[in-house]
Amino acid sequence: MSTPAAPLLLAAGDATTEHRPLIIGLFAAFVIATLAITVWAGRQTRSTADFYAGGGQFTGFQNGLAISGDYMSAASFLGISGAIALFGYDGFLYSIGFLVAWLVALLLVAEPLRNSGRFTMGDVLAYRMRQRPVRTAAGTSTIVVSIFYLLAQMAGAGVLVSLLLGIKSDGGKIAIVALVGVLMIVYVTIGGMKGTTWVQMVKAVLLIVGTLLITFLILLKFDFNLSSLLGAAADNSGAGAAFLEPGLKYGVSATSKLDFLSLGIALVLGTAGLPHILIRFYTVPTAKAARKSVNWAIGIIGAFYLMTIVLGFGAAALLSSKTIRESNPSGNTAAPLTALEVGGGAGSTGGAILLAVISAVAFATILAVVAGLTLASSSSFAHDIYANVIKRGKATEKQEMRAARLATVLVGVVSIGLGALARDLNVAGLVALAFAVAASANLPTILYSLFWKRFTTQGALWSIYGGLVSSVVLVLFSPVVSGGKNSMFKGVDFHWFPLENPGLVSIPLGFLLGWLGSLLSKEEPDRGKYAELEVKSLTGVGTAAAVEH
């Protein structure tokens, strides 16, 4: 085993200059291949149904694979591996939360949402509420949640390509974030949902194969003895036995314990409110296929998260925490550095090839997820806000698709700017913030709309805006933005909320406001529409015309 040293941090720099053409060539091959898929799919995108939902033509297995590709983001591959490498047991809690969250999505949301809507979350909410205010709120929430999630992917892209090309300067990292944003815009504007889905399927297969390869090579170094791996990780971490026990990150103080509780709630409840996951249920022809999609996704994602144990603890065993932190303060490059190490170390051909392959897979992960997120936000703007609020349902398909493509560009520009600021934050932590916002604003409204007959338009607005504003405000005044060790803004401190994740406060508040707003509303709930929605959500009858009332 080669010794982790400075050259390891510049894997594509001076130590591997001779292999740089190989690294860049392998890396570029995937980008070219996915662009080709996007162009091919774009030629088959002729209507809004194709652009938003791929024409509803994907099978349960295909959609499950695409959901896996959408869900196993930079947070999963880069962020969780880094969190485990630096904090051991506490880092693995991310994997548990992300996986358990799928049970909520499967049992409460997947089938009824597929039966009740057409393209977006706003379709479901508007069925029994006043369309314009509810669609405006749903569209706003979708865009904000998507941008929070995009921050994580942009941050991951910046550190990943910087490592690959040996870029140290802030300007170079910002340029990389901008490049990802441009590619994201191209994917969505050309390919729509069909192109995005095929890219996500290819990416899911590559990610599983790449992770399986690194897992195999790590276990090979420890004679396939997991106990030896964990022991080496504990010894090399500098924390000893505490590395394998709860509390290294979330047990230091009462505040950190509350932060852990907040994180857990956000992770478990957030998936069922994520817009880019929710719109995937509309890409299949039936509710049965939607349910099958989630079953496939749970199996694939579960296998992946089991392998993150080996990735994270393998990084801790083979690399020093100092080496990991010097490459990226939040540990986001632990997985690529481990790939370099098990491939033969810095300067070796095997290390260079494995680094390039794993980095290309990780970059593919980022591109696929940002495409899905951008599609969710642009679809919601075009379908909910532009077509149904601004144009009052009178927009043509051509106008709606033009609005979606314009929204894609705007979301891309905003994401590039914010992603440049967030480049040093742990991507798993950033995604947890998106989960908290989704669980605060979207989930209460979806559940109340599907299962509570007394829910009203006022309750929906209070729930969405209350959960959205409270979660975003708490994040802005948390240690994530200022006053923390790796805050977004350095050298200033204006935080007053002590927790890094707002879920503990904002999620219950979202549910409370939805309930209170409905009780205090002067509007009488439309029980007839609720009865229709209840039948639709259970049977799928009349789905195609669900929003044409």
C-alpha positions in Angstrom: 0.0 0.0 0.0 1.5 3.3 -1.0 1.7 6.0 1.6 -0.9 8.8 1.3 1.0 12.0 0.6 0.7 15.3 -1.0 0.8 13.9 -4.6 -2.3 11.9 -3.7 -4.2 15.1 -3.3 -3.2 16.2 -6.8 -4.1 12.9 -8.4 -4.2 14.4 -11.9 -1.5 16.9 -11.1 2.3 16.6 -11.1 2.3 13.1 -9.7 0.3 11.7 -12.7 1.1 14.2 -15.4 2.0 11.5 -17.8 -1.5 9.9 -17.4 -3.4 13.2 -17.8 -4.4 12.5 -21.4 -5.8 9.1 -20.4 -7.6 10.6 -17.5 -9.2 13.4 -19.5 -10.0 11.1 -22.4 -11.9 8.6 -20.2 -13.6 11.4 -18.4 -14.7 13.1 -21.7 -15.9 9.8 -23.2 -18.9 9.6 -20.8 -19.9 13.2 -21.4 -19.9 12.7 -25.2 -21.8 9.5 -24.8 -24.5 11.0 -22.6 -24.8 14.0 -24.9 -25.4 11.6 -27.8 -28.2 9.8 -25.8 -29.7 13.2 -25.1 -29.7 14.3 -28.7 -31.2 10.9 -29.7 -34.0 11.2 -27.1 -34.5 14.9 -28.0 -35.6 13.8 -31.5 -38.4 11.8 -30.0 -39.6 14.6 -27.8 -42.6 16.1 -29.6 -45.2 17.1 -27.0 -45.4 18.3 -23.4 -46.2 14.8 -22.3 -42.9 13.7 -23.8 -41.0 16.6 -22.3 -42.5 16.3 -18.8 -43.1 12.6 -18.4 -41.4 10.8 -21.3 -44.8 10.0 -22.7 -45.5 7.7 -19.7 -43.8 4.9 -21.7 -41.2 3.5 -19.4 -41.5 0.1 -17.6 -41.4 -0.4 -13.9 -37.9 -1.7 -14.0 -36.6 1.1 -16.3 -38.2 3.7 -14.1 -36.8 2.0 -10.9 -33.4 2.1 -12.5 -33.8 5.8 -13.4 -35.1 6.6 -9.9 -32.0 5.0 -8.5 -29.9 7.1 -10.8 -31.8 10.2 -9.8 -31.5 9.4 -6.0 -28.0 8.1 -5.8 -26.6 11.6 -6.2 -23.3 13.2 -5.4 -24.5 13.2 -1.8 -24.6 9.4 -1.8 -21.4 8.7 -3.6 -19.2 11.5 -2.5 -20.8 13.0 0.6 -21.7 9.9 2.5 -18.4 8.2 1.8 -16.6 11.4 3.0 -18.9 11.6 6.1 -18.1 8.0 7.0 -14.4 8.4 6.4 -14.3 11.4 8.8 -16.9 10.5 11.4 -17.3 6.8 11.2 -20.6 5.5 12.6 -22.2 8.9 12.6 -21.5 9.4 8.9 -23.2 6.1 8.1 -26.4 7.5 9.6 -26.9 9.3 6.3 -27.1 6.0 4.5 -29.7 4.7 6.9 -31.9 7.8 6.7 -31.8 8.0 2.9 -32.8 4.3 2.5 -35.5 4.2 5.2 -37.1 7.3 3.5 -38.1 5.1 0.6 -40.6 3.2 2.8 -42.5 6.4 3.3 -42.5 7.1 -0.4 -43.7 3.6 -1.2 -46.4 3.3 1.4 -47.9 6.8 1.3 -47.1 8.6 -1.9 -46.0 6.6 -5.0 -49.3 4.9 -6.1 -51.9 7.6 -5.1 -49.7 10.4 -6.6 -49.3 8.5 -9.9 -53.1 7.9 -10.0 -54.1 11.5 -9.1 -51.8 13.7 -11.2 -50.4 14.2 -14.6 -47.1 16.0 -14.8 -46.4 17.8 -11.5 -47.2 17.9 -7.8 -49.4 20.9 -8.5 -51.8 18.8 -10.5 -52.7 16.8 -7.4 -53.1 19.8 -5.2 -55.1 21.8 -7.7 -57.7 19.0 -8.2 -59.7 19.9 -5.1 -58.3 23.4 -4.4 -58.4 26.8 -6.1 -56.0 26.3 -9.0 -54.1 29.6 -9.4 -52.9 30.2 -5.8 -52.2 26.5 -5.1 -50.3 26.0 -8.4 -48.2 29.2 -7.7 -47.3 27.9 -4.3 -46.5 24.4 -5.6 -44.3 25.8 -8.4 -42.5 28.1 -6.0 -41.8 25.3 -3.6 -40.6 23.0 -6.3 -38.1 25.5 -7.7 -36.7 26.3 -4.2 -36.3 22.7 -3.2 -34.7 21.9 -6.5 -32.2 24.7 -6.2 -31.2 23.6 -2.7 -30.6 20.1 -4.1 -28.7 21.5 -7.1 -26.3 23.2 -4.7 -25.1 19.8 -3.5 -24.5 18.5 -7.0 -22.7 21.7 -8.1 -20.5 21.6 -5.0 -19.7 17.9 -5.7 -18.8 18.7 -9.4 -16.5 21.4 -8.4 -14.4 19.4 -6.0 -14.4 16.3 -8.2 -13.1 17.8 -11.4 -10.7 20.0 -9.4 -9.2 16.9 -8.0 -9.1 15.2 -11.4 -7.4 18.1 -13.1 -5.3 19.3 -10.2 -7.0 22.6 -10.0 -6.5 24.6 -6.8 -7.7 28.1 -7.5 -11.1 29.3 -6.6 -11.6 30.7 -10.1 -10.9 27.3 -11.6 -13.4 25.6 -9.4 -16.0 28.2 -10.2 -15.4 27.6 -13.9 -16.0 23.9 -13.4 -19.3 24.6 -11.6 -20.3 26.8 -14.6 -19.4 24.0 -17.0 -21.7 21.6 -15.2 -24.5 24.2 -15.3 -24.1 24.6 -19.0 -24.2 20.8 -19.6 -27.2 20.6 -17.4 -29.1 23.2 -19.4 -28.2 21.4 -22.7 -29.4 18.0 -21.3 -32.8 19.3 -20.3 -33.5 21.7 -23.1 -32.7 19.1 -25.8 -33.7 15.8 -24.2 -36.5 16.5 -21.8 -37.7 13.6 -19.6 -36.8 11.0 -22.2 -33.2 12.0 -22.5 -32.9 12.6 -18.7 -34.4 9.1 -18.0 -32.0 7.3 -20.3 -29.0 9.2 -18.9 -30.1 8.3 -15.4 -30.5 4.6 -16.3 -27.0 4.5 -17.8 -25.6 6.3 -14.9 -27.2 4.0 -12.3 -25.6 1.0 -14.0 -22.2 2.6 -14.1 -22.4 3.8 -10.5 -23.3 0.3 -9.2 -20.6 -1.3 -11.2 -18.0 1.3 -10.3 -18.9 1.1 -6.6 -18.8 -2.7 -6.7 -15.3 -2.6 -8.2 -13.9 -0.3 -5.5 -15.7 -2.3 -2.8 -14.1 -5.5 -4.1 -10.6 -4.0 -4.3 -10.9 -2.5 -0.7 -12.1 -5.8 0.7 -9.3 -7.6 -1.2 -6.7 -5.5 0.7 -8.2 -6.8 4.0 -8.7 -10.4 2.8 -12.5 -9.9 2.7 -12.5 -9.6 6.5 -14.9 -6.7 7.4 -13.8 -6.8 11.0 -10.2 -6.2 9.9 -11.3 -3.3 7.7 -13.3 -1.7 10.6 -10.4 -2.2 13.0 -7.9 -0.6 10.6 -10.3 2.3 10.0 -10.6 2.9 13.7 -6.9 2.8 14.3 -6.0 5.0 11.3 -8.7 7.6 12.1 -7.1 8.8 15.3 -10.3 8.4 17.2 -9.8 4.8 18.2 -12.9 2.8 19.2 -15.0 5.9 19.3 -14.9 5.9 15.5 -17.1 2.8 15.4 -19.5 4.1 18.0 -22.3 6.8 18.0 -21.4 10.3 19.0 -18.3 11.3 17.2 -20.1 14.0 15.3 -23.6 14.1 16.8 -22.9 13.3 20.5 -20.5 16.0 21.4 -23.2 18.3 23.0 -26.9 18.7 23.5 -27.1 20.8 20.4 -25.4 18.2 18.2 -27.8 15.5 19.5 -30.7 17.7 18.6 -29.1 18.2 15.2 -28.9 14.5 14.7 -32.6 14.2 15.5 -33.4 17.0 13.1 -31.3 15.3 10.4 -33.0 12.0 10.9 -36.5 13.4 10.6 -35.5 15.4 7.5 -34.0 12.4 5.8 -36.8 9.9 6.5 -39.6 12.3 5.5 -37.9 14.3 2.8 -37.9 11.8 -0.1 -41.7 11.7 -0.4 -41.6 15.4 -1.0 -38.8 15.7 -3.4 -40.1 17.2 -6.7 -37.6 15.4 -9.0 -38.5 12.0 -7.4 -42.3 12.7 -7.5 -42.4 13.5 -11.2 -40.7 10.1 -12.0 -44.0 8.4 -11.0 -45.6 10.0 -14.0 -43.2 8.4 -16.5 -44.9 4.9 -16.2 -48.2 3.9 -17.7 -49.9 2.5 -14.5 -49.9 2.8 -10.8 -48.8 -0.8 -10.6 -45.7 0.1 -12.6 -45.1 3.1 -10.2 -45.2 0.7 -7.2 -42.9 -1.7 -9.0 -40.6 1.2 -9.8 -40.2 1.9 -6.1 -39.6 -1.8 -5.3 -36.8 -1.9 -7.8 -35.4 1.4 -6.6 -35.3 0.2 -3.0 -33.4 -3.0 -4.0 -30.8 -1.1 -6.1 -30.4 1.8 -3.7 -30.2 -0.6 -0.7 -27.4 -2.6 -2.3 -25.5 0.6 -3.0 -25.8 2.0 0.5 -24.5 -1.3 1.9 -21.4 -0.7 -0.2 -20.9 2.8 1.1 -19.9 1.2 4.4 -16.9 -0.3 2.7 -16.2 2.9 0.7 -16.2 5.1 3.8 -14.5 2.9 6.2 -12.1 1.8 3.5 -11.1 5.5 2.9 -10.6 5.9 6.7 -8.4 2.8 6.8 -6.3 3.6 3.7 -6.0 7.4 3.9 -5.4 9.6 6.9 -8.1 12.1 7.9 -5.5 14.9 7.3 -5.1 13.7 3.7 -8.9 13.6 3.1 -9.4 17.1 4.7 -6.6 18.7 2.8 -8.1 17.6 -0.4 -11.6 18.8 0.7 -12.5 20.0 4.2 -15.8 18.1 4.2 -14.4 14.9 2.8 -16.2 15.0 -0.6 -13.1 13.5 -2.4 -12.6 10.5 -0.1 -14.1 8.0 -2.7 -12.0 9.2 -5.7 -8.9 9.3 -3.5 -9.6 5.7 -2.3 -10.0 4.6 -5.9 -6.5 6.1 -6.7 -5.0 4.3 -3.7 -6.5 0.8 -4.3 -5.6 1.2 -8.0 -1.9 1.4 -7.2 -1.4 4.9 -5.7 -0.4 8.2 -7.1 1.8 8.0 -10.2 0.7 4.5 -11.2 -1.2 3.7 -14.4 -3.7 1.5 -12.5 -4.4 4.4 -10.0 -4.8 6.9 -12.8 -7.2 4.6 -14.7 -9.3 3.8 -11.7 -9.4 7.5 -10.6 -10.5 8.5 -14.1 -13.2 5.8 -14.2 -14.6 6.5 -10.7 -14.4 10.2 -11.3 -16.3 9.9 -14.6 -18.9 7.8 -12.9 -19.3 10.4 -10.1 -19.5 13.1 -12.7 -22.1 11.1 -14.5 -24.0 10.9 -11.2 -23.9 14.6 -10.9 -25.0 15.3 -14.5 -27.9 12.9 -14.3 -29.2 14.3 -11.0 -28.9 17.9 -12.0 -30.8 17.2 -15.2 -33.6 15.6 -13.2 -33.7 18.5 -10.7 -33.7 21.1 -13.5 -36.4 19.3 -15.3 -38.6 19.2 -12.2 -38.3 22.9 -11.6 -38.6 24.0 -15.2 -41.7 21.6 -15.7 -43.3 23.1 -12.6 -42.7 26.6 -13.7 -44.0 26.0 -17.3 -46.9 23.7 -16.4 -48.1 25.2 -13.1 -47.1 28.8 -13.1 -46.9 29.8 -16.8 -49.6 27.6 -18.4 -52.2 27.5 -15.6 -51.6 30.7 -13.7 -50.3 33.3 -16.1 -52.0 31.9 -19.3 -55.0 30.5 -17.3 -54.9 27.2 -19.1 -54.8 28.7 -22.6 -51.2 28.2 -23.4 -50.3 26.1 -26.4 -48.0 23.1 -26.1 -45.3 25.0 -28.1 -45.6 28.0 -25.7 -45.4 25.7 -22.7 -42.3 23.9 -23.9 -40.7 27.3 -24.7 -41.4 28.5 -21.2 -39.9 25.2 -19.8 -36.7 25.7 -21.7 -36.4 29.3 -20.7 -36.9 28.3 -17.0 -34.2 25.7 -17.5 -31.7 28.4 -18.4 -32.7 30.6 -15.5 -32.5 27.8 -12.9 -29.1 26.8 -14.4 -27.8 30.4 -14.0 -29.0 30.6 -10.3 -27.6 27.2 -9.5 -24.2 28.1 -10.9 -24.0 31.2 -8.7 -25.1 29.5 -5.5 -23.0 26.4 -6.3 -19.9 28.4 -6.5 -20.5 29.7 -2.9 -21.2 26.2 -1.6 -18.2 24.4 -3.1 -16.5 23.6 0.3 -19.6 22.2 2.1 -20.2 18.5 2.5 -22.6 17.5 -0.2 -24.5 15.0 2.0 -25.2 17.8 4.4 -26.4 20.1 1.6 -28.8 17.4 0.3 -30.1 16.9 3.9 -31.1 20.6 3.8 -33.1 20.0 0.6 -34.8 17.1 2.2 -35.8 19.3 5.2 -37.3 22.0 2.9 -39.2 19.3 0.9 -40.5 17.6 4.0 -41.5 21.0 5.5 -43.3 22.5 2.5 -44.4 19.6 0.1 -45.0 16.5 2.2 -47.7 17.9 4.6 -49.6 19.4 1.7 -49.5 16.2 -0.4 -50.6 14.0 2.5 -53.4 16.3 3.7 -54.6 16.7 0.1 -54.7 12.9 -0.5 -56.0 11.8 2.9 -57.8 14.6 4.8 -61.3 15.7 3.5 -61.3 18.9 5.5 -58.2 20.3 3.9 -58.7 23.7 2.2 -56.9 26.0 -0.2 -55.9 28.2 2.8 -54.5 25.2 4.6 -52.5 24.3 1.5 -51.1 27.8 1.2 -50.2 28.1 4.9 -48.5 24.7 4.8 -46.5 25.3 1.7 -45.4 28.8 2.3 -45.1 28.4 6.1 -42.9 25.2 5.7 -40.9 26.8 2.9 -40.2 30.2 4.5 -39.5 28.7 8.0 -37.0 26.1 6.7 -35.2 28.5 4.3 -35.0 31.3 7.0 -33.6 28.8 9.6 -31.0 27.6 7.1 -30.0 31.2 6.2 -29.4 31.9 9.9 -27.7 28.5 10.7 -24.1 27.6 11.0 -24.3 26.2 7.4 -24.3 29.7 6.1 -22.2 31.6 8.7 -20.4 31.1 11.9 -19.6 27.4 11.4 -16.3 25.7 10.7 -17.1 25.2 7.0 -19.8 27.8 6.5 -20.7 29.1 3.1 -19.6 32.6 4.0 -16.2 32.8 5.8 -15.2 35.4 8.3 -18.8 36.5 9.2 -21.2 35.3 11.8 -24.9 36.2 11.7 -26.4 32.9 12.7 -28.8 32.6 15.6 -30.3 29.2 14.9 -28.0 26.6 16.5 -28.8 23.5 14.4 -27.4 22.8 10.9 -30.6 21.2 9.8 -34.0 22.9 10.3 -36.2 19.8 10.1 -36.9 19.5 13.8 -38.7 22.9 13.8 -39.9 23.4 10.2 -41.4 20.0 9.5 -43.8 19.9 12.4 -44.6 23.6 11.7 -45.5 22.7 8.1 -48.0 20.1 9.3 -49.3 22.4 12.0 -49.9 25.3 9.7 -51.7 23.1 7.1 -54.1 21.8 9.9 -54.6 25.3 11.5 -55.1 27.1 8.1 -57.8 24.6 7.2 -59.6 24.9 10.5 -59.6 28.7 10.4 -60.6 28.9 6.8 -63.9 30.4 5.9 -63.9 28.3 2.7 -66.0 25.1 2.9 -64.0 22.1 1.7 -65.3 20.6 -1.6 -66.2 17.1 -0.3 -67.4 16.0 -3.7 -64.0 16.7 -5.2 -62.3 15.0 -2.3 -64.4 11.9 -2.9 -63.5 11.9 -6.6 -59.8 12.4 -5.7 -60.0 9.5 -3.2 -61.4 7.2 -6.0 -58.8 8.4 -8.4 -55.9 7.9 -6.0 -57.0 4.3 -5.3 -57.9 3.3 -8.8 -56.4 5.6 -11.3 -59.7 6.1 -13.1 -59.7 9.2 -15.3 -56.1 10.1 -14.6 -55.5 11.6 -18.1 -58.2 14.1 -17.6 -57.5 14.6 -13.9 -56.5 18.3 -14.2 -58.8 19.3 -17.0 -61.7 20.2 -14.9 
